[in-house]
Amino acid sequence: ELERTYVGAGIEENWEALFRTIALFRRVASDVARHLGYTYPHELDRRVTTYTEQIRSTPRAGERQPEGHA
């Protein structure tokens, strides 16, 4: 599973690897928290993941936006 977080130079490959890394961290951190008697911050995790998805969907410099978007 960890090997799937390593990628080449492609932008989309890197985004997919980042989200696989987030998912792996979520799973491991949840297990560790549970074993140590802590509560995993699921709401914070959701907000950070949503924010990261928003960054991913933001057009890069020099990229055209679809019609109707400011």
C-alpha positions in Angstrom: 0.0 0.0 0.0 2.8 2.4 0.8 4.5 1.7 -2.5 1.4 3.1 -4.3 2.2 6.5 -2.8 5.3 6.8 -4.9 4.9 8.2 -8.4 6.6 9.7 -11.5 6.6 13.2 -12.8 3.0 13.5 -14.1 0.7 16.0 -12.3 -2.3 13.6 -12.2 -0.1 10.8 -10.9 1.1 13.1 -8.1 -2.5 14.1 -7.2 -3.6 10.4 -7.1 -0.5 9.5 -5.0 -1.3 12.4 -2.6 -4.9 11.1 -2.1 -3.6 7.6 -1.6 -1.2 8.9 1.0 -4.0 10.8 2.8 -6.1 7.6 2.8 -3.2 5.5 4.2 -2.5 8.1 6.9 -6.2 8.2 7.8 -6.3 4.4 8.2 -3.1 4.1 10.2 -3.8 7.2 12.3 -7.3 6.0 13.1 -5.9 2.6 14.3 -3.2 4.2 16.4 -5.7 6.7 17.9 -8.1 3.8 18.8 -5.3 1.7 20.3 -4.0 4.6 22.4 -7.5 5.7 23.6 -7.7 8.9 21.5 -10.4 10.1 19.2 -9.4 10.5 15.6 -10.4 14.0 14.3 -12.7 12.8 11.5 -14.3 16.2 10.9 -10.9 17.9 10.5 -9.8 15.1 8.2 -12.9 15.6 6.1 -12.3 19.4 5.9 -8.6 19.0 5.0 -9.5 16.4 2.3 -12.2 18.7 0.9 -9.8 21.6 0.8 -7.1 19.5 -1.0 -9.7 18.5 -3.5 -10.6 22.2 -4.1 -6.9 23.0 -4.7 -6.7 20.1 -7.2 -9.6 21.5 -9.1 -8.2 25.0 -9.2 -6.9 25.9 -12.7 -3.1 26.2 -12.9 -1.4 29.3 -14.2 -1.9 29.6 -17.9 -4.7 27.1 -18.0 -8.1 28.1 -19.5 -11.2 28.0 -17.3 -14.4 26.5 -18.7 -16.9 28.9 -20.1 -19.0 30.7 -17.5 -16.4 30.6 -14.8 -14.7 33.8 -13.5 
